[in-house]
Amino acid sequence: MATERQIAANRKNALRSKGPSSRAGIARATRNAYRHGLAATPGAIVLRQVEELAKEIAGPSAGCVQHAMACEAAHAAIDLAHVRQAKVAIVNRAVVAERGEVSDPIAKANSLATADAAALMARAASCFA
């Protein structure tokens, strides 16, 4: 546990902290939220995917509570698919950079991750059915 002296020193240091000051640092910091988009608010397409997967998980005769739980499970499965998609994209960009290939790594990552996401959603649906 921090002592009163450490807490006071932390507060004093926090008051002086103003973030990056160079142009390059500021430019880099402004892109932090857009790097992978995993914390973004889900759009209409994702919400539709969640609803479709939730219907598959819960089944046609699900009650309100079952449907809500299925929505949570579907949202988690789709979030996991997006995380995997971001991971695949990062790995593919690293491999392309290492090999010095000139091909489009983002298109390659998107095609691989889309297949991975579809497989994950299918597995999630079969687990909860």
N, C-alpha and C positions, 0 to 999 in steps of 0.2 A: 504494500500500500504506500502511496506517495505521502511524503511528509508535508507539513504546512509550508515549509521553505521551498520544496520542489514545486508545489502547486503555485506558489507566488511567482517563482521563476518562470514556470510555464506560461502563466498569464501575462507576465511582462514580455516574454519573447513573442507571444501570440499577437500582442499589440503592435509589435514592430514588423511582423510578417505581412507583406503586401503582395506576395506572389511574384511571378516572373517580371523582370523589368526590361529585358532586351526585346527587340522586335521579334527575333526568332523564337524566344521563349513564350512571348505572348501569342504568336501565331500558332505555336505547337499546343499551347494550353486551350486555345479556342476550339481546336479540333478534337479534344479529348472525348467529348460526349458523342461524337459522330464516328468514332473509330469502328465500332462493331454494331451499334444500334441495339444491343441487347437490353438496355434499360428503357428503351423507347416505349411510349404508349402504344398498345396494339392497334393496328388499323382495322378497317372493315374486312379485309381479306382474312386476316388472322382470326378475327372474331367469328367469321363465317366458318373457318376451319375448325375452331373450337366447338362451335355448335354442332357441326356435322359429326365430328368425332364423339362428342358427348352423346348424341343420339345413338351412335353405333354401340357405345359402351353401355348405356343405360337400357337400351331396348325400347320398343314402342309402348310398353305398358308401365313405364317408370312413373313413379309419383314425383312430387315436387322436390322432396329431399334427395331422392335417388338421382334426379336430373341435376340438381345443384352439385352433388358429389361427383357425378360424371363430368360436369363442366370443369371442376377443379382438376380432376385427373387428366382431362383432355388438354387443359391449359398447360399443365406441367409437362405433358408429353411433347406438346408443340414447342414450349420453351426449351426443352432438352434438345429437340431437333434443331432449333436455331443456334444453340450453343455448339452443337456438333458441326453445324454448317460453318460457323465462324472459325472453329478449330481447323476444319478441313481447308478453308480458305487461307488461313495463316500458314499451315504446313505447306500447301501447294505454292504459295508465294515464296516461301523459304527455299523450297526445292528448285523452283524456277530460277531464283536469284543465284543459287549455288551453282547450277549447271550453266547459267548464262543463256538460257533459252529466251527467245524473243516472242514466244506464243503468249496468248492472253490467259494469264493465270486466274483471273477472276471468272472468266467464262468456264474454265475447267473446274474451278472450285464449286461454282454454282451448280454445274451439272452433276458432280459427284455428291454434293450435299443435298440436292433435291431428291436424288435416288435414296440417300440415307434417310432423309426426313420421311419420305413415303413409306419406307420399310419400317421405320420406328412407329409411325402412326398405325400401320397395319398390325404390328405386334401389340401395341397398346390396346387396340380395339379387341384383339383376340383374347388378351389377358383378362379383360373386365367383362367379357360377354358371358 
